């Protein structure tokens, strides 16, 4: 049995999870805006206890890498890297936008557009297609204004039956919510199941990250 601890602190709603062989044993979601650093490890300890899982049972940590809230990305990465060395367990980084798109990988003839509010009238986004139950990335992770976002969709929607916007849409500027050819976004979060599944795919290929060198996905600096 493989037990994976999942950590996502990249949006306004942080989520922690314990997943064993693809089954979510438990999860905890809480607002990220206040005292995240102080609460994160205490929440993790509580969640392990609630699931009847000891630290020694954990085989890997799946970390949501960003992009997202600069402070949240930094705190989550620091906690995951420290835990991976202390326990010690394998660390696997998962791009946050890919995890957002993952539950919709079976949508046929669809362009999947996970999106996160980047503030300053911008959004983080990437484009994916679902193929044979897996995600096929069409673009790197990007940070765009509304005009750039519309141009991006126009370049990739030829031959696609549906455009599906996915993500936490609270606070997104109106132009992102009314993208040409796309319905209202599907409100979705980064789930423990998605993080664990994507991490398990990497582990099955013998792939993982070094806690000392893993770099989160910021896309821009805290000052921007």
N, C-alpha and C positions, 0 to 999 in steps of 0.2 A: 504494500500500500504506500502511496506517495501523498504526503500532506503538504500543501502549499499555502503559505500565508500571503495574502494579497494586501497591498497598500496603495491607495489612491488619495492624494491630497491636492490635486491639481486644479480643482474647481471649488466653487463655494460650498459644495457638499462633499466632505471627505467620506470615504468608504473603506472599511477594513473587512477582510474575510478570511475564513478558514475553509479550504477546499481539499477534499480527499478523493483522489481518483475520479475527478470530474463532478463530484457531488458537493454542493455547498453545505457544510455543517453548520455554519453560522456567519452572520455579518453584522456590522455596526456602522450606521451612517450618522453623521453629525455635522453641524455647520463648521466651516473651516476658518471663519473670520476671526475668532477670538481664542486666544490662549492655545493655539493648535499645538505648539511645541510641548507645552506642559501636559496636555491631555492625551497626546498620541500614544505614548508608551503605556500609560495607565489603561487606556482603552484596549490596547493589544493584549495586555496581561489579563484583563477582565474577559475578553472574548475567548482566549484560549481556555480559561477556566470554565466558561459557560459551555464550551464544546467538548469538555473532557479531554483536551489535548494538552500534553506537556511540551515544554520547549524541545525536549529530545525527540518528540514525534515529528517535528517540522523538518522537512527535507529541503525546502527551497522557499525563497521569498520572491514573489512577482511584484515588481515595482512599476507603477504608472509613471513614465518618464517625463511627461509633459508633451506639448506645451500647455500652459495654463497660468494660473496665478504664480507670479515669480516667487513670492514668499512660500506658498504652498508646495511648489515643485522643490524648492531648496530644502524645506523642512522634511518632506517625505523622503527625499534622496538621502539626506544625512542620517535619518533614522534607519532606513533600510540598509545602508552601507555599514553602519555601526552594528546592527543586529546580525548581519551576515557574517561579520568577522567574529563577533562575540559568541554566537551559538555553537560552533560555526556551521553555516549552511550555504548552499549555492544561491547566488543572486542572479535574477533574470530581469532585465529591463524591457518594458513593453511600451511602445509609443501610445500616448493617451488617445489620440484620434483613431488609431487602429482598433483599440479596445472599444471605443464608442461604436464603430462600424460593425464589429464582429457579430453581434446578435442578428444582423440583417444580411449576412453573407449568402443566404439562400434566396434572396430576392432575385428574380430572373429579369434580364433585360433592364437592369436598373443601374443608374449611376449613384453610388452612395457617397454622401457628402457630410461627414461628421464635422461639427462646427462648435466652437467655444468662444464666448465673449472675451475679446482681448482688451476691451475698453478703448478709450481714445478713438471711438468711431471705427474700430477695426475688429476683425475676427480671426481666430486661428482656424484653419481648415485644411483638408486634404481630400483627394478623390480616390475612390476604390470601386472595383467591380467584383461581384460575386461570381465565382466559377467553380463548379463541382464541390460546393460546400466550403470553399476557401476564399480568402480575400486576395484580390490582385490589385496591388497599388498602382495608381495611374499618375500620381504626382507626389513630390515630397511634401512634408508639412510646410505650411505657408502662413504668413500673417498678411492680411489684405484689407484694404478699404472696400467700400461697397462697389465702386466702379471696377476695381480690379477683380472682385469676386464675380461680378456679372460677366466680365470678359473671360474669366477662367471657365465658367460653366458653358459659355457659348462655344468655347474651343473643344469641349469634350462631350457634348450632348448629341452629336450627330449619330444616328443609328441606335439611340437609346430610347426605350419606351417610357421610362420613368426616371425622374430625378428625385432622390429622397434625401431631404435634409434631416440630420440626426444630431441631437445634443441637448445641452442645458441652455434653453433659449432666453432665460430671464435676463433682461438688461441689454439684449442684442439690439442694435439700431434697427429701425423699421425696414430700411432697404434690404437687410439680410433676411428678413422674415417674409419678404415678397419677391423672392428671386424669380426671374423669368422661367416659366415652364415648370416650376416646382410648387407643390402644395405647401400648406403650413408644416413647419418642421415637426418631426416626431420627438417629443420630449423624452430624453433618455439619459441615463447615467452610466458611468464606468462601473460595470458589475464585477464582483469577485469571480464569477464563472468565466467571463470573457478574459480577464487578466490571467487566470490560472490556465485556461485552455491555450492561449497564445504562448504563455511561458512553457507549458508542457510540450508544445510543438517544437520549440527551440531545444528543450532538454532532450527530446527524442532524437534530435540531430546531433547531440553531443555539444550543443552550443550554450554558452552562458556568459556572464560578465564578471569582470574583476572588480571587487568592491573598491579597490584603491584607485582605479582609473575610470570607472564608469562616470560619464558626463550626462546630466539631464538635458532635455531638449527645451531650451529657453526661447529661441528665435529672435529675441531682442533683449537688451539689458534692462535692469531694473530702472534705470534712469530715463529710458525712452518712453 
